[in-house]
């Protein structure tokens, strides 16, 4: 015969544990994600501009 021993711990009183750090972490991670997205978008735009410039130069050379 098995005897199960169940211990019940009372919750801590006071503020909920670690909620402020979680909120700060989420805020910082969202900033980081947005920053990376913006950098990728700017990088794509720069590449498109460079490609467009090179294509225009090629077209000008062919026309000359």
Buried (B, 14 or more C-beta within 10 A) or exposed (E): EEEEEEEEEEEEEEEEEEEEEEEEEEEEEEEEEEEEEEEEEEEEEEEEEEEEEEEEEEEEEEEE
